[in-house]
Amino acid sequence: MRRQVIGTALVVGLAGAGLLVWISAASTPPAAGGPPYDRPLAPEAFDLRCAVIVSFRELNGAARRQPIEREIYTAIIRTQPGREQPGLVVVESISIPIAEAASAFTAHELKELPAGLQRPALEGSYFCFPFVHDQFPPNTVLAAHSYLHPTDVAMREFWPEFRRSYGTSEWWAFSQVYFDRGERDALVFYEQRCEGACGEGAWIWLHRDDGPWRVMKRVLGWQG
């Protein structure tokens, strides 16, 4: 299948991996004078599960959707215990793929989603985007992939340093929001990581009528 990178980008073919990677100014989140790791993306700072990383988010209504995405990501964060009024939220600064259903049981659960969301939920979606702050609550810090995924040696010092920097022991990674045609239903895959090798990954179906977005179904993919 022919893959295309949208926008001005330097495309690098990674032999044997089938990956296309961009490095451009569009990857850099807006500067914010906050905790020390709210820093620009380094060239290596992407999730290797991404098949294509797309820049220039102004295409296809991306700017228009940012307030909607902020509502959706906020609704997901607030489903977690103690997060009804979230404090500082640390989010990986580039989206992760929507995971592919890995078991028959999971596939059965995902087939209960609205028809317009089933294909990306069952087959996965491997396009990834750099996030901007406007997609998240104002108390969000975007942290680089390379910082949040240290080597095994550096991991021993990671969580103590993370707690000192952010005052929390968890961080989040989100896929892009996948909408159905009417933009009444939305799908997100998220991962939450916390100290002590705990965490979870799940598909979330959200729906709205004329009010706020509501979480309708959560399908657990993994849990630590």
C-alpha positions as CSV (number, residue, x, y, z in Angstrom):
1,M,0.0,0.0,0.0
2,R,1.3,3.4,-1.0
3,R,2.0,5.6,2.0
4,Q,2.2,9.4,1.8
5,V,3.6,12.0,4.2
6,I,1.6,15.3,4.1
7,G,3.4,18.6,4.4
8,T,7.0,19.8,4.2
9,A,9.1,17.0,5.6
10,L,12.4,15.2,5.4
11,V,11.4,11.6,4.7
12,V,13.8,8.9,5.7
13,G,13.3,5.3,4.7
14,L,14.3,2.8,7.4
15,A,15.4,-0.3,5.7
16,G,13.6,-3.5,6.7
17,A,11.2,-1.7,9.0
18,G,8.8,-0.1,6.5
19,L,8.8,3.2,8.4
20,L,8.6,6.7,7.1
21,V,9.9,9.4,9.5
22,W,9.7,13.2,9.3
23,I,12.0,15.7,10.9
24,S,10.7,19.3,10.6
25,A,10.0,22.4,12.6
26,A,6.4,21.3,12.8
27,S,7.4,18.6,15.3
28,T,8.3,21.1,17.9
29,P,5.6,21.9,20.5
30,P,5.1,25.5,21.4
31,A,7.7,26.7,23.9
32,A,6.4,27.0,27.4
33,G,8.4,28.1,30.5
34,G,7.5,25.2,32.7
35,P,9.0,21.9,33.9
36,P,12.4,21.1,32.4
37,Y,11.3,18.4,30.1
38,D,8.7,20.4,28.1
39,R,11.3,20.3,25.3
40,P,11.3,20.1,21.5
41,L,11.2,16.7,19.9
42,A,14.6,15.1,19.1
43,P,15.0,13.3,15.7
44,E,14.8,9.9,17.5
45,A,11.8,10.9,19.6
46,F,9.0,8.9,18.0
47,D,7.2,5.7,18.6
48,L,8.6,2.9,16.4
49,R,5.1,1.5,16.0
50,C,4.2,4.5,13.8
51,A,4.2,3.7,10.1
52,V,3.9,7.3,9.0
53,I,4.4,10.5,11.0
54,V,2.4,13.4,9.5
55,S,3.3,17.1,9.8
56,F,1.3,20.2,8.9
57,R,-1.7,19.6,11.1
58,E,-3.6,22.5,9.5
59,L,-4.6,20.2,6.7
60,N,-8.0,18.5,6.7
61,G,-9.6,20.7,9.4
62,A,-6.9,19.9,12.1
63,A,-7.0,23.4,13.6
64,R,-10.8,23.3,13.7
65,R,-10.8,20.0,15.6
66,Q,-8.3,21.0,18.3
67,P,-11.0,22.3,20.8
68,I,-13.0,19.1,20.1
69,E,-9.9,16.9,20.7
70,R,-9.2,18.8,23.9
71,E,-12.7,17.9,25.2
72,I,-12.2,14.3,24.3
73,Y,-8.8,13.9,25.8
74,T,-9.9,15.7,29.0
75,A,-13.0,13.4,29.2
76,I,-10.6,10.3,29.0
77,I,-8.3,11.7,31.7
78,R,-11.2,12.4,34.0
79,T,-12.4,8.8,33.9
80,Q,-9.4,7.8,36.0
81,P,-10.0,7.7,39.8
82,G,-8.9,11.0,41.4
83,R,-8.8,12.8,38.1
84,E,-12.2,14.5,38.2
85,Q,-10.4,17.8,38.6
86,P,-7.0,16.9,37.1
87,G,-3.8,18.6,38.3
88,L,-0.7,18.6,36.1
89,V,-1.0,16.1,33.3
90,V,2.1,14.8,31.4
91,V,1.5,13.7,27.9
92,E,3.9,12.2,25.3
93,S,4.4,14.9,22.7
94,I,3.7,12.7,19.7
95,S,0.6,10.5,19.2
96,I,0.8,6.7,19.4
97,P,-0.9,4.4,16.9
98,I,-4.4,3.0,17.5
99,A,-3.5,-0.6,18.4
100,E,-4.8,-3.5,16.4
101,A,-7.0,-6.0,18.2
102,A,-4.6,-8.8,19.4
103,S,-7.1,-11.4,20.5
104,A,-10.5,-12.9,19.5
105,F,-12.0,-11.7,22.8
106,T,-10.8,-8.1,22.2
107,A,-12.0,-8.2,18.6
108,H,-15.4,-9.3,19.8
109,E,-15.6,-6.4,22.2
110,L,-14.5,-3.9,19.6
111,K,-17.2,-5.2,17.1
112,E,-19.7,-3.7,19.5
113,L,-18.5,-0.2,18.6
114,P,-20.4,1.9,16.1
115,A,-19.8,0.8,12.5
116,G,-17.8,3.9,11.6
117,L,-15.2,3.2,14.3
118,Q,-14.8,-0.6,13.9
119,R,-12.2,-0.6,11.1
120,P,-9.5,1.5,12.9
121,A,-10.3,-0.3,16.1
122,L,-9.9,-3.8,14.7
123,E,-7.2,-3.1,12.1
124,G,-5.3,-0.3,13.9
125,S,-4.2,3.0,12.5
126,Y,-0.4,3.7,12.3
127,F,-0.4,7.4,11.4
128,C,1.1,9.5,14.1
129,F,1.0,13.3,14.7
130,P,2.9,15.8,16.8
131,F,0.6,17.2,19.5
132,V,0.2,20.9,20.3
133,H,-0.9,22.3,23.7
134,D,-4.2,23.5,22.4
135,Q,-5.4,19.8,22.1
136,F,-5.2,19.3,25.9
137,P,-6.2,20.9,29.2
138,P,-4.2,24.1,30.1
139,N,-2.4,22.1,32.9
140,T,-0.8,19.8,30.4
141,V,3.0,19.4,29.8
142,L,4.1,17.7,26.5
143,A,7.2,15.5,27.1
144,A,9.4,14.0,24.5
145,H,9.3,10.3,23.7
146,S,13.0,9.9,24.3
147,Y,12.6,11.3,27.8
148,L,9.6,9.1,28.7
149,H,11.3,5.9,27.4
150,P,14.7,5.9,29.0
151,T,17.2,3.0,28.6
152,D,17.1,0.2,31.2
153,V,20.1,1.8,33.0
154,A,18.6,5.2,33.1
155,M,15.2,3.8,34.3
156,R,16.4,3.5,37.9
157,E,16.7,7.3,38.1
158,F,13.7,8.1,35.9
159,W,10.8,8.0,38.3
160,P,12.5,9.9,41.2
161,E,13.5,12.6,38.7
162,F,10.0,12.6,37.1
163,R,8.3,13.1,40.5
164,R,10.6,16.0,41.4
165,S,10.0,17.6,38.0
166,Y,6.2,17.2,37.8
167,G,4.9,16.3,41.2
168,T,3.1,13.2,39.8
169,S,4.0,9.5,39.2
170,E,2.1,9.0,35.9
171,W,2.1,10.0,32.3
172,W,-0.2,9.5,29.3
173,A,0.1,8.6,25.6
174,F,-2.8,9.1,23.2
175,S,-3.5,8.1,19.6
176,Q,-5.0,10.7,17.3
177,V,-8.8,11.0,17.6
178,Y,-10.6,9.0,15.0
179,F,-14.1,10.4,14.2
180,D,-17.0,8.8,12.3
181,R,-18.5,10.7,9.4
182,G,-20.9,12.7,11.5
183,E,-18.3,13.5,14.2
184,R,-20.8,12.2,16.8
185,D,-18.7,9.2,17.7
186,A,-14.9,9.1,18.4
187,L,-12.3,6.5,19.0
188,V,-9.0,6.9,20.9
189,F,-6.4,4.4,22.0
190,Y,-4.5,5.5,25.1
191,E,-1.7,4.2,27.3
192,Q,-1.2,5.3,30.9
193,R,2.2,4.6,32.6
194,C,2.9,4.9,36.3
195,E,5.7,4.1,38.7
196,G,6.3,0.5,39.6
197,A,5.8,-1.0,36.2
198,C,2.0,-0.3,36.4
199,G,-0.2,1.1,33.7
200,E,-2.8,0.1,31.1
201,G,-3.7,0.5,27.4
202,A,-7.2,0.7,26.2
203,W,-9.6,1.7,23.3
204,I,-12.1,4.3,24.3
205,W,-15.4,5.0,22.4
206,L,-16.9,8.4,23.1
207,H,-20.2,9.9,21.9
208,R,-21.9,13.2,22.1
209,D,-25.4,14.5,21.1
210,D,-25.8,18.1,21.9
211,G,-23.8,18.1,25.2
212,P,-20.3,17.1,26.2
213,W,-18.5,14.0,25.0
214,R,-19.2,11.0,27.1
215,V,-17.2,7.7,27.5
216,M,-19.5,5.0,26.2
217,K,-17.2,1.9,26.2
218,R,-13.7,1.1,27.3
219,V,-12.0,-2.1,26.0
220,L,-8.8,-3.0,27.9
221,G,-5.9,-4.0,25.7
222,W,-3.2,-4.6,28.4
223,Q,-2.7,-3.9,32.1
224,G,0.4,-3.9,34.3
